[in-house]
Amino acid sequence: MLSIDGAYLEGGGQIVRTALALSALTGKQFEVFGIRKGRCDSGLKQQHIFCVNALKEFCSAKTEGVFSGSEHMSFFPGVFKGRTVSLDVGTAGSTTLLLQSVLAPMIFAGKKSRLRLCGGTDVKWSQPVDYLQHVFIPHLRKFADIGFRVEKRGYFPKGGGRIDLSVKPKYCLSEFRDFAGFQRYLKEEAPKIELNKQGKLLQVKGISHASSGLQEQEVAERQARAARHSLRVDCPVRIQVEYADSLCAGSGISLWALFANEQGELDEFNPVILGADSLGERGKRAELVGQEAADSLMNEIGSKAPVDRHLADQLIPFMALTGASSIFCSELTNHCRTNMKVVEDFLGKTFEIDEKNRLIKTL
């Protein structure tokens, strides 16, 4: 059984989420000790328990030590099977963080599968659902046919948002005798993640959203106007305004910049898309929310990198699985370094880092 240090570097829940994903794929059992020691409220939280429950549903796993506040858990995976799973994360627990545990297994391990989730879609300390849909998922479509729909937004503290994810794999572990043979096949046949040049800025898109109770104050419009004013770019800017019926008040804005390849268009297999976002909260002016998102995106564009600081760590497991990959990122965060460590716990030495040039390559 693999033993993983849950307090390594940033010491957050990502360690558990990545370990769950790779355990379901590789079939390797693991234990994590010191779970979330890097946080003021250490141990498993409810949203991490739902990650475990999702993988239990997909691969008939057995577990030990899975309860709220637990700092030591074990996971014993079975065979991942394509099926439909429905889960309610509870209150505003992040649905997008839960998906980090199941995306890689759904894409590579089984036949067609579907996951319906209820919980938070736009909450603190996690990527908003629009970033997931428009920045991250486009990089995964070379590996699987992915359907993704936001049925309802869920804000803090009540949640109640609903998303529907369906995946039809193009490369399937179940067709191989073991994981080692499957990974050799992936490294020979699967498309690679190669993101080394930013390219020319084509356009900036975005979604400014708010609960329907904030429509009279034009919160979504004000966020969008402030973002447009702060975006100092020489390209079309299109920010969609949305209001949604939700269980509680909330708002936010997500922006993404799309870049051209040498042929002057967005690359189908390795799209360069940089993302940024900001959430509204009580007492925070809508104009500040829009400005924060725009300023963050301008910083990412100014880095000249094709991978933003949040995308880098999410690509790490997929780079390791398919091999011969390389990315140039705006910042090498501890979150990214932590994810590399967990991946190497399962797959062995995999990554080479060029600190000076912010490059990550697979060996």
N, C-alpha and C positions, 0 to 999 in steps of 0.2 A: 504493500500500500504506500502511495506517495504521501509524504508529510509536508505540508505547505505552511509557511509562516504568514499568518494573517496580519502581522504588524509591519511587514516589509515596506519600506519607504512611505508612501502615502497612507498605507494601512487602512484602506477603506473597503467598502462592499464589493468593489470591482474584482478583488481577488477571488471572492467566493463565486461571483457570476462567471468569470472566465474559467475557473476550475470546473464548474458545473458543465459548461459547454464542452470543454475538451474531454472531460470524463465520459460524457455521453457519446462522444465521437470515438474515442480511443478504446473505451471499455475499461480503462484503468480506474481502480478504486483510489480514493484520496481522503485524507483528513486535513482539516485546517485548524490550527491552534492560534490563540491570540487574535480572534476575529475582531476587526475594526478597532484595534488598540490605538490606532491613530486618530480616533474620534473621541469627543468628550463623553458620548454615551455609547460605550463599547458593546460588542456583542451583536448577535443577529437582531434585526428589526423585522417587522411584519412583512415589508416588501421583499426582504431577502428570503424569508420563509416561503413566500409565494413563488420565487424563482425556483426553489427546491421542489415545491409541489408541481410546478409546470413540468420540470424534467422527470419527476416521478411518474407523471401521467404518460409522458412520451416513451419512456424506456423502462417502466416497471421497476424502478430502483428501490433499494432499501436504504434507510438512513438511521443515524444515531445522533443524538444531541441536537436535534432541530427544534428549538423553542426560543421564544423571545428572550433576548439577553444572553443567549448561549455564546460562549467564547471558544467552544471546541465542538466541531461537528464532523461526521464521517458520511461518505456517500458511496454506495455500492451499486453501480449501474447495471441494468439489464440490456437487452437489445432494443435499440431505438426503432420505433415503428411509426409509419405515417398514419395519422389519425386526426380527428378534430377534437380540440381541447378548449373548454371555456373556463375562464377564471375571473373572479372578482378580487382585485388587489385589495380592496377595502379603503375607504376614505379617499385620500389623495395620493396614495402610494404610486410611485412612478411606473407607468406602463412601459415607457421607453427603456428604462433601466432593466426591467424584467426581460425585455426582448433581447438584451445583450447575452442572456443565458441560453436562449433557444434558437437564435438566428443561424448560427453555424451548424448545429445539429440538424435543423430543419432543411438547410440548404444542401448538406452533404450526406446525411446519414440514412434518410429513409425515402419512402415514396412520397407522393403528394400529401401534404399535411396542412392543417388550418388551425389558427389560434385566434380565439375571440377573447378580448380583454376588457375589463371594466376597472377604472381607477383614475389616476391623474394623468392628464396629457400635457399640461403646461404648468409645471411646478418647479420650485427651487431645487438646485443641486442636481439637475438632470437635464439632458437635452430635450427641448420641446419637440412635439410630434412633427412639426413642420420641418425641423432640421433633419430628423430621422428620414422623413419621406423624400425630401428634395436634395439633401446633401449626401447622406450616407447610403441609402438604398440604391441609388443609381450605380454605385461601385459594385454592387452584388449581383446585378442583373446579368452579368456575363457568366455567372455560375448557376443561375436558376431563373425560372419564370416566377416573378414575385408580384402578387396583387396586394395592394395596401389601401385601406379606406378608413378615414376618420369619420365615424358616425356621430359623435358628440364630443364636445370638449369638456374636460374636467379640471377645475381649478381648486386650489387650496382654500379651505380645509376639507370640503365635502367630496371632492372628486366626482365620480359618476360619469366620467368620460368613457367613450367606447371606441375601440379600434378593432379592425378585422384584417388579419394577415393570412394570406394563403401562399404556399410555396410548392412549386413543382421542380424538383432537382434535375439538373442536366448531367450531374456526376453523382453516382450513388454507391455508397459504401456497402450496401447490402448485396451488391453483385460480386463482392470480393471475399476471399476466404478470411482475410484479417485486415486490420487497419494499416499495417506496414505496406502491404501490397497495394492498398487503395491510395496511400500517400505517394508511393512511387509512380502510380498511374497519374495522379493529379499533377505531379511535378513534370511529367512528360507531356501531358495532353491539355491541361486546363490553361485558360488565359492567365496572364500574369498581371500583377499590380505594378505598374510603372508610372510614377508621377514625379518627374524630375524637372519640369519646366512649367512656369506659370502661363506663358503665352499672352495673347492680346485680349484685353477685356471686351467681351461681347455685349453683356447687359447685366443689370442688377434686377433681381426679382424679390418679391417679399409678400408676406401676409401679415397684416395688422388686424388683430382680433380682440374682441371684448365680449363679455356677457351682455345679453339683450337689455338688462337693466341700466347699462351705461350708455345706451344709444342716444338718449336725450342730451347727454353732455358731450357727444361726439368724440368719445375717447379714442376709438379706433382711427378715426380721421385725423385727429390731432397727433397721434403717434406717427402715422404715415407722413403727414406734412413735415413734422420735425425731422424725420429720417431723411426725407428727400432734401431738405435744406442743408443737412449735415453731410450728405454724400457728395463729395467733390470728385465726380467721375465724368469722363467724356464718353458717355454711352447711354442708351435708353434705360430708364428706371421705371419699373412697373410694380407698384405695391398694391395688392388687392386688400380691400377692406371687408371684414366679416363680423357679423354679430351672431351669437349663438345662445340658444336656450341652455342654461346650465344650472346646477344645483346651488351655486353660490357665485358672488361677484368675482370677476377677474379679468385680466387683459394681458396682452403681450404682443411682441412683434418679432418675426424672424425674417432675416434678409439673407440672400445668397447671390454671389457673383459668379457668372459663368464666363469661361475663357475659351478662346479658339486655339486649335492645334495649327500645325503648319499649313493645313489645307483651308484654314480660315473658318472652321466650324467646330462645334463641340464634339470631342472625341467620344465615340459610342462605347468603347471598352474601358478607357481610362479617362473619364471626364474630369476636367479641372473645375471644381466647384468649391468655393470658399463660403463658409457660413458664419453668421453671428446672430445674436438674439438678446432680448431684454424682456423682463417680466414687470408688469405693473404690480403695485401693492398700495395699501391704504396710505394716503398722505403723500404719495409720489406722483408728481405731475406727469400727465401723459406725454408732454413735450420732452421731458427728461428720459422717459422710456425709449422714445424714438431716437433721440440723440445718442443714447448709450449704445444701442444696436448699430447705428450708423458709424459711430466712432470706432467701435470694435471691428467692424468689417473693413473700414479704411486702414486700420492697423494690419489686418491680415493681408490686404492687397499690397500694402507698402512693404511687407516682408519679402515680396517677390517669390514666395514659396507657393507651390500648387496644392499643398495640404495644410489645412488650418490646425491649430493646437488641439482641438477636440476630435477631429477626424483621425489624427495619427494613431492614437491608442486603439481606436475601434477597428482599424485596418490590420493591426498587428496579428491577430489569429489567422486571418485569411492570407496574409503574406506568408506566414509560416507553413500553412497547409499546402499552398500551391507552389512555393519556392521561386527562385530566380526573380525576386521582387525587389523594388527599391522605391523609396519615397524621400522627398525633400520637404521638410515641414517647417512651419513658422517658428515653432518652439518645441524643444525636447522636454516635455513635462515629466514630473515624477509619476504622474498617472500612466504615461506611456512606458516609462522604464519599469514600473510595477507590472504592467501587462506583459511586457517582454519576459520578465522573470518567471511569471506563472506559466507562460507558454513553454519556456525552456524546461521548467519542472516536468512537463509532460512529454515534450518532444526532443529534449536534449539541446545542446548548443545550436542556436539557429540564427542569431542576429549579429551583425557587425555595425558599430556606430561610428560615424565620423562627426565628432562633437563640434568641431570648428565650422563645418559646412551644414550642420543639422540634417545629415543624411542617415537613413536607416536602410540596411540591405540584409537580405537573407543569404546565408552561406550556401 
